[in-house]
Amino acid sequence: MLITCFSNGQQAKVDSLKVVLETVHNKSDRLEILKEICKKASEINILEKTHVYYDELFSIAQEIDDEETMAFGYHLLLREYEKKRDSIKALEYFHKAHKINLKRKDSLGIVKDYNALGGIYNKFQQYKKAEEAYLKALDICKNNNFDYIGKVYINLGIVKQNQRDYSRSTEYALLARENAFDIKNKEQESSSLGIIAGNYMWTDNDKKAEEYYLKALDISEKEDYFLPNLNNYRGLATTYSRLGASEKALEYNFKALDLVENYGDKLYKLDILLNIATAYNRAGSIKESYTYYDKALEIANELDSNVGKNVIRINVTLLKVNEGKYQEAEKIILKALNDTIDRNALPETHERSAYILLSMIYEGKKDYKRSLLYHKKYFSLAYDILSKSQLKNVAEFDTKYQTEKKEKENLTLKQQNAEQALLMEKAKNQKMVIGGGLLISLVGL
């Protein structure tokens, strides 16, 4: 009900503004209404129906030499084309806005440019470039004492989470939360709590993740914040799936799906469809799981997302293994391994899952020699991943978060020794399913 109300409410606001626009003839007044129409429309994916309003907005702004409004419009279009995965158009509008703000020497405008540029790079998984853009925005904010710094901290927290640097991600989230208290910004507070929740989830403390996602959601639902709601629904869905609470996982996944249908971002829809299929898989609802993997595959093919296709292959392989269809399972998983040249299309964590699946397949086919070979490959890669990232991050995350003045909770994250962690990882993979995980969180402008 909440989600339907949001989309219907936003559409009603757009329609009301259009009616008001018909009665207003003063150009400056029309410009303000046009800005609101374009802004509200950008939240419900009706770009094709609002081109005429963008055209008039740019026409009036140019006529009265309102460059600030020109840059505002370019930023909205930047985000629209980012959602459509058109990086060329998104970057084109970034440069248009940035050119104006540099000319006007508008420091806050330049901060928003770099923040938007970071969002583009983050969306296309170029996390290092995203971080560089955000750090440029951060420097300007610090030099000018801009309250906008909190939004930059949020986005840095997200991009560091995407890089699996959970310790640094948490530092940024706590800085954002402190700033949110100072400027009384509830949306920012919700987003910072959501990032902290995600860091707990990715370091396997699912109960703490649930606690913090619920705190974040309590704020975002009361205030009807679109992006925090979407991120919190997705986070809770994944957390409940990991906890084995399939009904709750599906409840929050479908809430997220309803929101993303209106938002118009197909990559996020792909991610959520994968998570729904995963929840059904973990619940043992095989027919429904196949249905949603098929829906996800349609979008993955449409977007030509090799990462998405490989996640689907890995999960469908597991379904086939559980059904004892080893020949089909072997064909699917070898395609994921053999067709992949780009490392980004098959990250180490997914490659590890492929190896343990191959070990299970060959064990099922009684080819114990090859089963042992892939079992060893799995353990070798799993140990490498743990030694490079997880053990270090869990330790740092635990230490830094416990010593933070504003946080009094005693975290239960503890560093396990490598062999224990590997044994736990193997146990997980015996009943393994991979959720979407293609994207962590939506970043805000």
VOPAGU-2260 file (C-alpha; in pm, 1 decimal, decimal comma):
REM VOPAGU-2260
SITE   aa  ch    i         X         Y         Z
SITE  MET   A    0       0,0       0,0       0,0
SITE  LEU   A    1     279,4     240,9      90,2
SITE  ILE   A    2     452,5     185,9    -243,3
SITE  THR   A    3     136,9     226,9    -448,2
SITE  CYS   A    4      63,8     543,9    -255,4
SITE  PHE   A    5     410,8     673,3    -334,9
SITE  SER   A    6     388,2     620,5    -711,0
SITE  ASN   A    7      28,2     736,8    -733,6
SITE  GLY   A    8     109,4    1029,8    -510,1
SITE  GLN   A    9     403,0    1136,6    -724,2
SITE  GLN   A   10     198,0    1105,9   -1043,6
SITE  ALA   A   11     -82,9    1307,1    -882,4
SITE  LYS   A   12     166,0    1579,1    -788,8
SITE  VAL   A   13     296,7    1591,6   -1145,7
SITE  ASP   A   14     -57,2    1608,2   -1285,4
SITE  SER   A   15    -150,5    1885,6   -1041,3
SITE  LEU   A   16     154,7    2085,5   -1135,0
SITE  LYS   A   17      67,8    2049,7   -1503,6
SITE  VAL   A   18    -278,0    2191,2   -1435,5
SITE  VAL   A   19    -128,5    2485,3   -1245,7
SITE  LEU   A   20     120,6    2544,3   -1527,1
SITE  GLU   A   21    -167,9    2598,4   -1770,7
SITE  THR   A   22    -286,7    2895,1   -1563,2
SITE  VAL   A   23      52,5    3064,6   -1517,9
SITE  HIS   A   24     199,3    3295,7   -1781,3
SITE  ASN   A   25     480,6    3476,6   -1602,1
SITE  LYS   A   26     803,7    3318,3   -1723,5
SITE  SER   A   27     980,8    3311,8   -1387,8
SITE  ASP   A   28     677,9    3151,7   -1222,0
SITE  ARG   A   29     643,9    2898,3   -1503,4
SITE  LEU   A   30    1010,6    2812,2   -1464,6
SITE  GLU   A   31     964,3    2724,9   -1096,0
SITE  ILE   A   32     669,4    2500,2   -1176,7
SITE  LEU   A   33     858,9    2334,7   -1463,0
SITE  LYS   A   34    1146,8    2258,0   -1227,0
SITE  GLU   A   35     906,9    2083,1    -989,8
SITE  ILE   A   36     739,0    1888,8   -1271,8
SITE  CYS   A   37    1073,5    1761,1   -1400,4
SITE  LYS   A   38    1198,6    1679,0   -1051,6
SITE  LYS   A   39     885,7    1484,4    -950,9
SITE  ALA   A   40     867,9    1311,1   -1289,3
SITE  SER   A   41    1228,3    1191,1   -1252,6
SITE  GLU   A   42    1121,8     984,0    -951,1
SITE  ILE   A   43     859,2     781,1   -1139,0
SITE  ASN   A   44    1021,0     709,0   -1476,1
SITE  ILE   A   45     814,0     917,9   -1716,3
SITE  LEU   A   46    1098,4    1089,6   -1902,0
SITE  GLU   A   47     939,7    1021,2   -2240,9
SITE  LYS   A   48     627,3    1209,8   -2130,4
SITE  THR   A   49     816,3    1507,6   -1988,2
SITE  HIS   A   50    1050,6    1602,3   -2272,8
SITE  VAL   A   51     819,8    1889,3   -2362,3
SITE  TYR   A   52     856,8    2030,1   -2009,5
SITE  TYR   A   53    1236,1    1996,7   -2017,6
SITE  ASP   A   54    1236,7    2174,7   -2354,3
SITE  GLU   A   55    1038,0    2466,5   -2214,2
SITE  LEU   A   56    1248,6    2474,6   -1896,5
SITE  PHE   A   57    1570,4    2508,1   -2097,8
SITE  SER   A   58    1410,5    2757,9   -2337,5
SITE  ILE   A   59    1294,9    2994,7   -2061,0
SITE  ALA   A   60    1614,9    2951,0   -1857,2
SITE  GLN   A   61    1825,1    3038,4   -2161,3
SITE  GLU   A   62    1602,3    3333,7   -2249,2
SITE  ILE   A   63    1629,0    3491,0   -1902,4
SITE  ASP   A   64    1992,8    3383,1   -1861,2
SITE  ASP   A   65    1921,8    3154,8   -1562,8
SITE  GLU   A   66    2226,4    2926,3   -1580,9
SITE  GLU   A   67    2161,2    2778,2   -1237,3
SITE  THR   A   68    1833,2    2632,2   -1362,2
SITE  MET   A   69    2006,5    2507,2   -1677,5
SITE  ALA   A   70    2252,6    2313,4   -1460,2
SITE  PHE   A   71    1964,2    2185,3   -1245,0
SITE  GLY   A   72    1790,6    2045,6   -1553,9
SITE  TYR   A   73    2110,5    1886,3   -1680,8
SITE  HIS   A   74    2156,3    1708,6   -1347,0
SITE  LEU   A   75    1805,4    1563,6   -1365,7
SITE  LEU   A   76    1868,1    1438,6   -1720,0
SITE  LEU   A   77    2205,2    1299,4   -1615,0
SITE  ARG   A   78    2029,2    1080,5   -1359,2
SITE  GLU   A   79    1759,5     976,3   -1606,6
SITE  TYR   A   80    2014,8     850,2   -1858,4
SITE  GLU   A   81    2218,6     687,5   -1582,8
SITE  LYS   A   82    1907,2     485,2   -1494,7
SITE  LYS   A   83    1876,3     387,6   -1860,3
SITE  ARG   A   84    2241,6     272,2   -1854,0
SITE  ASP   A   85    2330,8     525,3   -2121,6
SITE  SER   A   86    2668,5     635,3   -1985,3
SITE  ILE   A   87    2746,0     848,6   -2291,0
SITE  LYS   A   88    2434,5    1063,9   -2248,5
SITE  ALA   A   89    2479,6    1075,9   -1870,5
SITE  LEU   A   90    2837,4    1199,8   -1908,2
SITE  GLU   A   91    2726,0    1447,4   -2175,6
SITE  TYR   A   92    2487,0    1611,5   -1929,1
SITE  PHE   A   93    2751,2    1605,6   -1655,9
SITE  HIS   A   94    2985,8    1806,1   -1879,3
SITE  LYS   A   95    2709,4    2051,8   -1969,7
SITE  ALA   A   96    2630,4    2117,0   -1602,8
SITE  HIS   A   97    2997,2    2126,5   -1504,8
SITE  LYS   A   98    3081,1    2378,3   -1776,2
SITE  ILE   A   99    2812,4    2614,0   -1642,5
SITE  ASN   A  100    2917,8    2576,3   -1278,8
SITE  LEU   A  101    3286,1    2629,2   -1357,6
SITE  LYS   A  102    3198,3    2942,9   -1555,6
SITE  ARG   A  103    2983,5    3074,1   -1268,5
SITE  LYS   A  104    3246,5    2971,1   -1010,4
SITE  ASP   A  105    2963,2    2805,9    -822,7
SITE  SER   A  106    3144,0    2591,5    -565,6
SITE  LEU   A  107    2831,9    2411,6    -444,2
SITE  GLY   A  108    2728,2    2347,2    -804,0
SITE  ILE   A  109    3071,8    2197,6    -873,3
SITE  VAL   A  110    3035,0    1975,4    -565,0
SITE  LYS   A  111    2702,8    1848,2    -703,8
SITE  ASP   A  112    2870,5    1787,9   -1040,4
SITE  TYR   A  113    3139,8    1567,7    -888,3
SITE  ASN   A  114    2885,3    1392,3    -670,4
SITE  ALA   A  115    2678,5    1314,0    -980,3
SITE  LEU   A  116    2987,5    1201,8   -1171,5
SITE  GLY   A  117    3070,8     964,5    -886,6
SITE  GLY   A  118    2718,1     826,8    -915,2
SITE  ILE   A  119    2768,0     751,0   -1283,8
SITE  TYR   A  120    3095,8     570,1   -1221,6
SITE  ASN   A  121    2951,0     383,5    -922,7
SITE  LYS   A  122    2655,3     266,8   -1132,8
SITE  PHE   A  123    2888,4     126,3   -1396,7
SITE  GLN   A  124    3107,8     -40,2   -1130,6
SITE  GLN   A  125    3408,6     183,9   -1186,2
SITE  TYR   A  126    3449,7     227,9    -813,7
SITE  LYS   A  127    3795,8     382,5    -810,4
SITE  LYS   A  128    3687,1     661,0   -1045,7
SITE  ALA   A  129    3370,0     706,7    -840,7
SITE  GLU   A  130    3574,7     745,9    -524,5
SITE  GLU   A  131    3804,3     999,8    -692,4
SITE  ALA   A  132    3504,5    1210,4    -798,0
SITE  TYR   A  133    3350,7    1195,3    -450,5
SITE  LEU   A  134    3680,6    1293,6    -287,9
SITE  LYS   A  135    3696,9    1602,2    -510,7
SITE  ALA   A  136    3348,4    1693,4    -389,9
SITE  LEU   A  137    3453,1    1627,1     -30,6
SITE  ASP   A  138    3753,7    1860,4     -50,7
SITE  ILE   A  139    3538,8    2148,3    -180,1
SITE  CYS   A  140    3278,4    2086,4      91,4
SITE  LYS   A  141    3542,9    2094,0     362,7
SITE  ASN   A  142    3701,7    2412,3     225,2
SITE  ASN   A  143    3363,7    2588,3     210,1
SITE  ASN   A  144    3194,4    2433,7     514,9
SITE  PHE   A  145    2901,3    2309,1     304,9
SITE  ASP   A  146    2624,9    2109,8     477,9
SITE  TYR   A  147    2610,8    1910,5     152,9
SITE  ILE   A  148    2913,6    1722,1     286,8
SITE  GLY   A  149    2677,6    1469,2     445,0
SITE  LYS   A  150    2553,8    1352,5     104,2
SITE  VAL   A  151    2912,1    1311,2      -9,5
SITE  TYR   A  152    2991,9    1105,1     301,1
SITE  ILE   A  153    2690,1     883,5     223,6
SITE  ASN   A  154    2809,7     818,2    -130,9
SITE  LEU   A  155    3167,6     753,1     -18,0
SITE  GLY   A  156    3028,5     505,3     234,2
SITE  ILE   A  157    2843,3     328,6     -47,0
SITE  VAL   A  158    3137,8     314,9    -285,6
SITE  LYS   A  159    3374,9     186,6     -13,9
SITE  GLN   A  160    3116,7     -80,0      69,3
SITE  ASN   A  161    3113,5    -176,1    -298,0
SITE  GLN   A  162    3492,1    -207,5    -277,2
SITE  ARG   A  163    3451,7    -433,7      28,4
SITE  ASP   A  164    3631,2    -184,4     252,3
SITE  TYR   A  165    3370,5    -211,4     525,8
SITE  SER   A  166    3582,8     -38,1     786,4
SITE  ARG   A  167    3626,7     279,2     580,6
SITE  SER   A  168    3264,8     259,6     466,6
SITE  THR   A  169    3151,9     265,5     827,9
SITE  GLU   A  170    3373,2     565,1     904,5
SITE  TYR   A  171    3204,4     762,8     627,0
SITE  ALA   A  172    2858,6     647,0     739,1
SITE  LEU   A  173    2924,8     764,5    1094,2
SITE  LEU   A  174    3046,9    1102,2     967,9
SITE  ALA   A  175    2728,7    1129,8     760,0
SITE  ARG   A  176    2516,4    1040,6    1060,7
SITE  GLU   A  177    2689,8    1301,4    1275,7
SITE  ASN   A  178    2630,2    1560,6    1004,2
SITE  ALA   A  179    2265,6    1449,7     979,6
SITE  PHE   A  180    2216,4    1518,2    1350,1
SITE  ASP   A  181    2378,5    1860,3    1313,7
SITE  ILE   A  182    2159,7    1971,7    1023,1
SITE  LYS   A  183    1853,3    1769,6    1130,9
SITE  ASN   A  184    1838,9    1570,3     807,2
SITE  LYS   A  185    1632,5    1253,2     858,4
SITE  GLU   A  186    1691,1    1119,0     507,1
SITE  GLN   A  187    2065,2    1131,9     559,4
SITE  GLU   A  188    2031,0     965,4     899,7
SITE  SER   A  189    1834,0     679,8     745,2
SITE  SER   A  190    2089,2     637,7     465,5
SITE  SER   A  191    2382,3     628,6     708,4
SITE  LEU   A  192    2211,8     363,0     922,3
SITE  GLY   A  193    2143,5     162,5     606,4
SITE  ILE   A  194    2511,5     166,7     512,4
SITE  ILE   A  195    2611,3      48,8     860,6
SITE  ALA   A  196    2350,7    -227,4     832,1
SITE  GLY   A  197    2496,0    -332,8     497,5
SITE  ASN   A  198    2845,1    -350,7     643,9
SITE  TYR   A  199    2717,4    -581,6     917,6
SITE  MET   A  200    2544,7    -796,3     656,3
SITE  TRP   A  201    2849,3    -828,2     431,4
SITE  THR   A  202    3062,1    -926,5     733,0
SITE  ASP   A  203    2812,7   -1200,0     826,6
SITE  ASN   A  204    2648,0   -1040,6    1129,9
SITE  ASP   A  205    2294,0   -1072,3    1000,1
SITE  LYS   A  206    2115,0   -1004,2    1330,0
SITE  LYS   A  207    2292,5    -669,9    1366,3
SITE  ALA   A  208    2219,8    -599,3    1000,2
SITE  GLU   A  209    1848,8    -661,9    1063,2
SITE  GLU   A  210    1855,7    -430,2    1366,7
SITE  TYR   A  211    2011,5    -141,2    1177,0
SITE  TYR   A  212    1806,8    -185,3     860,3
SITE  LEU   A  213    1490,2    -171,0    1071,2
SITE  LYS   A  214    1614,6     147,5    1240,8
SITE  ALA   A  215    1684,0     297,6     898,9
SITE  LEU   A  216    1349,1     185,0     759,3
SITE  ASP   A  217    1159,0     324,8    1056,1
SITE  ILE   A  218    1282,0     669,2     951,5
SITE  SER   A  219    1254,3     631,4     573,7
SITE  GLU   A  220     899,7     489,7     575,0
SITE  LYS   A  221     768,2     753,8     815,1
SITE  GLU   A  222     912,1    1030,3     599,2
SITE  ASP   A  223     840,7     852,6     265,2
SITE  TYR   A  224    1199,5     880,0     138,1
SITE  PHE   A  225    1218,0     700,0    -193,9
SITE  LEU   A  226    1585,4     600,4    -229,4
SITE  PRO   A  227    1641,5     508,5     138,1
SITE  ASN   A  228    1320,4     302,5     130,2
SITE  LEU   A  229    1440,5     116,8    -177,7
SITE  ASN   A  230    1786,7      50,9     -30,8
SITE  ASN   A  231    1642,6     -57,3     304,3
SITE  TYR   A  232    1390,3    -294,4     144,6
SITE  ARG   A  233    1664,8    -454,6     -61,8
SITE  GLY   A  234    1896,3    -483,4     237,5
SITE  LEU   A  235    1630,5    -638,7     460,6
SITE  ALA   A  236    1529,5    -880,0     185,7
SITE  THR   A  237    1887,2   -1004,8     152,2
SITE  THR   A  238    1936,1   -1019,8     528,8
SITE  TYR   A  239    1618,9   -1221,4     587,0
SITE  SER   A  240    1709,6   -1452,6     301,3
SITE  ARG   A  241    2045,7   -1519,0     467,4
SITE  LEU   A  242    1870,0   -1576,7     800,6
SITE  GLY   A  243    1640,5   -1832,2     639,1
SITE  ALA   A  244    1328,9   -1616,5     689,7
SITE  SER   A  245    1196,2   -1672,0     338,7
SITE  GLU   A  246     854,0   -1510,7     383,6
SITE  LYS   A  247    1005,7   -1187,5     514,3
SITE  ALA   A  248    1270,8   -1196,0     243,1
SITE  LEU   A  249    1003,3   -1220,2     -24,0
SITE  GLU   A  250     789,7    -951,0     142,9
SITE  TYR   A  251    1070,1    -694,6     127,9
SITE  ASN   A  252    1187,6    -806,1    -215,5
SITE  PHE   A  253     841,5    -745,4    -360,9
SITE  LYS   A  254     824,8    -405,8    -190,0
SITE  ALA   A  255    1156,5    -319,3    -352,7
SITE  LEU   A  256    1037,0    -453,4    -688,6
SITE  ASP   A  257     725,3    -235,5    -680,2
SITE  LEU   A  258     936,7      70,4    -611,7
SITE  VAL   A  259    1189,0      -5,6    -882,3
SITE  GLU   A  260     914,3     -65,0   -1139,4
SITE  ASN   A  261     822,3     300,2   -1098,0
SITE  TYR   A  262    1182,7     417,1   -1079,3
SITE  GLY   A  263    1263,5     271,5   -1420,7
SITE  ASP   A  264    1610,7     130,8   -1357,2
SITE  LYS   A  265    1638,4    -209,6   -1523,3
SITE  LEU   A  266    1969,3    -302,1   -1361,1
SITE  TYR   A  267    1811,7    -265,6   -1018,4
SITE  LYS   A  268    1510,0    -461,4   -1136,6
SITE  LEU   A  269    1745,9    -738,6   -1248,7
SITE  ASP   A  270    1913,5    -737,7    -907,7
SITE  ILE   A  271    1581,5    -763,2    -723,0
SITE  LEU   A  272    1447,4   -1037,9    -951,6
SITE  LEU   A  273    1762,7   -1235,6    -876,5
SITE  ASN   A  274    1704,4   -1188,8    -505,4
SITE  ILE   A  275    1343,1   -1302,8    -536,5
SITE  ALA   A  276    1454,6   -1614,2    -724,7
SITE  THR   A  277    1716,8   -1670,7    -454,4
SITE  ALA   A  278    1459,9   -1640,5    -175,1
SITE  TYR   A  279    1235,7   -1895,4    -346,7
SITE  ASN   A  280    1539,2   -2119,4    -404,1
SITE  ARG   A  281    1634,1   -2111,2     -37,2
SITE  ALA   A  282    1271,7   -2177,6      58,2
SITE  GLY   A  283    1266,1   -2486,1    -164,8
SITE  SER   A  284    1007,6   -2336,3    -403,3
SITE  ILE   A  285    1184,6   -2460,3    -714,8
SITE  LYS   A  286     914,9   -2378,6    -972,7
SITE  GLU   A  287     890,2   -2015,8    -856,1
SITE  SER   A  288    1268,4   -1991,6    -842,1
SITE  TYR   A  289    1303,9   -2097,6   -1206,4
SITE  THR   A  290    1027,3   -1849,0   -1301,6
SITE  TYR   A  291    1212,0   -1552,6   -1151,5
SITE  TYR   A  292    1552,3   -1662,5   -1282,2
SITE  ASP   A  293    1391,6   -1664,9   -1628,9
SITE  LYS   A  294    1254,7   -1312,6   -1573,9
SITE  ALA   A  295    1596,3   -1199,1   -1454,8
SITE  LEU   A  296    1764,3   -1359,9   -1755,3
SITE  GLU   A  297    1539,5   -1165,4   -1994,3
SITE  ILE   A  298    1664,9    -838,6   -1845,9
SITE  ALA   A  299    2026,3    -958,8   -1822,1
SITE  ASN   A  300    2016,9   -1040,8   -2194,8
SITE  GLU   A  301    1848,0    -709,5   -2273,5
SITE  LEU   A  302    2115,7    -520,1   -2078,0
SITE  ASP   A  303    2390,5    -754,2   -2200,1
SITE  SER   A  304    2495,7    -790,3   -1835,3
SITE  ASN   A  305    2753,4   -1068,6   -1818,8
SITE  VAL   A  306    2766,7   -1042,4   -1439,3
SITE  GLY   A  307    2390,7   -1093,8   -1422,0
SITE  LYS   A  308    2399,2   -1384,1   -1664,7
SITE  ASN   A  309    2674,5   -1556,9   -1467,2
SITE  VAL   A  310    2495,6   -1513,8   -1133,4
SITE  ILE   A  311    2188,2   -1673,5   -1290,8
SITE  ARG   A  312    2396,7   -1958,6   -1434,6
SITE  ILE   A  313    2552,3   -2031,0   -1096,2
SITE  ASN   A  314    2215,9   -2039,9    -919,7
SITE  VAL   A  315    2043,4   -2244,7   -1188,1
SITE  THR   A  316    2337,2   -2487,2   -1171,4
SITE  LEU   A  317    2266,4   -2533,7    -801,3
SITE  LEU   A  318    1899,9   -2605,8    -874,8
SITE  LYS   A  319    2004,8   -2868,8   -1128,8
SITE  VAL   A  320    2251,3   -3024,2    -881,7
SITE  ASN   A  321    1981,6   -3047,3    -615,1
SITE  GLU   A  322    1758,2   -3219,1    -871,0
SITE  GLY   A  323    2037,0   -3463,8    -958,2
SITE  LYS   A  324    2058,5   -3331,2   -1315,8
SITE  TYR   A  325    2438,2   -3332,5   -1319,8
SITE  GLN   A  326    2486,8   -3328,8   -1696,8
SITE  GLU   A  327    2273,2   -3015,2   -1738,6
SITE  ALA   A  328    2438,1   -2854,7   -1436,6
SITE  GLU   A  329    2787,3   -2921,5   -1574,1
SITE  LYS   A  330    2702,6   -2767,1   -1911,7
SITE  ILE   A  331    2562,0   -2448,9   -1754,2
SITE  ILE   A  332    2843,7   -2385,7   -1506,2
SITE  LEU   A  333    3120,7   -2456,8   -1756,3
SITE  LYS   A  334    2963,6   -2198,0   -1985,0
SITE  ALA   A  335    2992,4   -1942,5   -1703,6
SITE  LEU   A  336    3360,4   -2026,8   -1657,9
SITE  ASN   A  337    3462,1   -2077,7   -2019,9
SITE  ASP   A  338    3274,4   -1787,5   -2180,1
SITE  THR   A  339    3406,7   -1530,2   -1934,7
SITE  ILE   A  340    3712,9   -1325,7   -2024,3
SITE  ASP   A  341    3637,0   -1009,0   -1828,1
SITE  ARG   A  342    3719,7   -1056,3   -1459,4
SITE  ASN   A  343    3441,0    -812,8   -1365,5
SITE  ALA   A  344    3189,4   -1049,9   -1524,9
SITE  LEU   A  345    3290,1   -1335,1   -1292,8
SITE  PRO   A  346    3428,0   -1194,0    -967,0
SITE  GLU   A  347    3639,7   -1416,5    -742,1
SITE  THR   A  348    3348,4   -1486,5    -508,3
SITE  HIS   A  349    3137,4   -1617,3    -798,1
SITE  GLU   A  350    3430,4   -1814,7    -942,0
SITE  ARG   A  351    3471,2   -1977,4    -601,2
SITE  SER   A  352    3102,7   -2075,6    -606,2
SITE  ALA   A  353    3146,8   -2223,4    -954,7
SITE  TYR   A  354    3433,5   -2442,0    -831,0
SITE  ILE   A  355    3242,5   -2584,3    -535,1
SITE  LEU   A  356    2947,5   -2655,0    -765,1
SITE  LEU   A  357    3173,5   -2840,5   -1007,9
SITE  SER   A  358    3308,4   -3040,6    -714,8
SITE  MET   A  359    2950,2   -3132,6    -619,5
SITE  ILE   A  360    2862,0   -3217,6    -981,1
SITE  TYR   A  361    3156,2   -3454,6   -1027,1
SITE  GLU   A  362    3094,1   -3612,3    -689,2
SITE  GLY   A  363    2737,2   -3676,4    -805,1
SITE  LYS   A  364    2871,2   -3827,0   -1128,5
SITE  LYS   A  365    3115,0   -4037,5    -920,3
SITE  ASP   A  366    3412,3   -3873,8   -1092,0
SITE  TYR   A  367    3597,5   -3831,4    -763,6
SITE  LYS   A  368    3928,1   -3729,1    -918,2
SITE  ARG   A  369    3778,4   -3419,9   -1084,9
SITE  SER   A  370    3559,7   -3355,2    -780,9
SITE  LEU   A  371    3873,4   -3334,1    -565,6
SITE  LEU   A  372    4047,2   -3110,2    -822,6
SITE  TYR   A  373    3769,7   -2847,3    -809,2
SITE  HIS   A  374    3739,0   -2887,5    -435,1
SITE  LYS   A  375    4106,5   -2786,9    -405,0
SITE  LYS   A  376    4056,5   -2496,3    -646,6
SITE  TYR   A  377    3765,1   -2377,6    -435,0
SITE  PHE   A  378    3965,1   -2388,6    -111,0
SITE  SER   A  379    4265,6   -2218,1    -266,7
SITE  LEU   A  380    4057,7   -1929,9    -400,3
SITE  ALA   A  381    3842,7   -1904,4     -84,8
SITE  TYR   A  382    4153,7   -1876,3     133,0
SITE  ASP   A  383    4297,1   -1610,1     -98,1
SITE  ILE   A  384    3975,8   -1405,2     -82,6
SITE  LEU   A  385    3960,8   -1427,9     294,3
SITE  SER   A  386    4323,7   -1334,7     343,2
SITE  LYS   A  387    4294,5   -1037,2     107,0
SITE  SER   A  388    3974,0    -885,8     233,0
SITE  GLN   A  389    3729,6   -1040,1     473,3
SITE  LEU   A  390    3947,4   -1115,3     775,1
SITE  LYS   A  391    4115,6    -774,3     758,1
SITE  ASN   A  392    3789,9    -590,5     709,5
SITE  VAL   A  393    3603,2    -772,8     986,4
SITE  ALA   A  394    3877,8    -694,0    1235,9
SITE  GLU   A  395    3905,0    -327,3    1138,1
SITE  PHE   A  396    3530,1    -283,1    1117,0
SITE  ASP   A  397    3479,1    -427,0    1465,4
SITE  THR   A  398    3754,2    -219,1    1626,6
SITE  LYS   A  399    3668,9     115,4    1469,9
SITE  TYR   A  400    3297,1      86,7    1521,8
SITE  GLN   A  401    3323,4     -11,3    1886,9
SITE  THR   A  402    3544,9     288,0    1961,4
SITE  GLU   A  403    3314,6     539,4    1791,0
SITE  LYS   A  404    3185,2     785,6    2054,3
SITE  LYS   A  405    2830,8     798,3    1921,6
SITE  GLU   A  406    2793,0     420,7    1909,4
SITE  LYS   A  407    2775,0     240,2    2244,1
SITE  GLU   A  408    2668,9    -100,5    2121,9
SITE  ASN   A  409    2903,6    -390,9    2174,3
SITE  LEU   A  410    2950,9    -546,4    1831,2
SITE  THR   A  411    2969,9    -921,5    1820,6
SITE  LEU   A  412    3184,6    -940,2    1508,8
SITE  LYS   A  413    3496,7   -1144,5    1588,4
SITE  GLN   A  414    3781,4   -1239,9    1364,4
SITE  GLN   A  415    3787,4   -1612,4    1309,1
SITE  ASN   A  416    4100,7   -1797,9    1212,5
SITE  ALA   A  417    4129,1   -1881,0     845,3
SITE  GLU   A  418    4058,6   -2252,6     866,3
SITE  GLN   A  419    3741,8   -2207,4    1071,8
SITE  ALA   A  420    3619,0   -1941,0     832,0
SITE  LEU   A  421    3683,9   -2167,6     536,1
SITE  LEU   A  422    3494,9   -2455,0     693,9
SITE  MET   A  423    3199,1   -2225,0     758,0
SITE  GLU   A  424    3221,0   -2102,3     400,6
SITE  LYS   A  425    3217,5   -2458,8     270,3
SITE  ALA   A  426    2909,9   -2538,4     480,7
SITE  LYS   A  427    2733,7   -2234,5     335,8
SITE  ASN   A  428    2817,0   -2337,3     -18,4
SITE  GLN   A  429    2674,1   -2685,2      26,1
SITE  LYS   A  430    2335,8   -2507,6      45,3
SITE  MET   A  431    2463,0   -2214,5    -155,1
SITE  VAL   A  432    2258,1   -1963,7    -342,3
SITE  ILE   A  433    2383,5   -1627,4    -459,4
SITE  GLY   A  434    2156,0   -1327,3    -443,3
SITE  GLY   A  435    2170,8   -1039,4    -686,1
SITE  GLY   A  436    2443,5    -836,0    -527,3
SITE  LEU   A  437    2505,0    -665,9    -860,3
SITE  LEU   A  438    2461,4    -330,7    -689,3
SITE  ILE   A  439    2475,9    -234,8    -326,0
SITE  SER   A  440    2286,9      89,2    -288,5
SITE  LEU   A  441    2149,9     368,1    -495,5
SITE  VAL   A  442    2345,3     686,5    -452,7
SITE  GLY   A  443    2177,8    1022,7    -416,7
SITE  LEU   A  444    2258,9    1348,5    -588,1
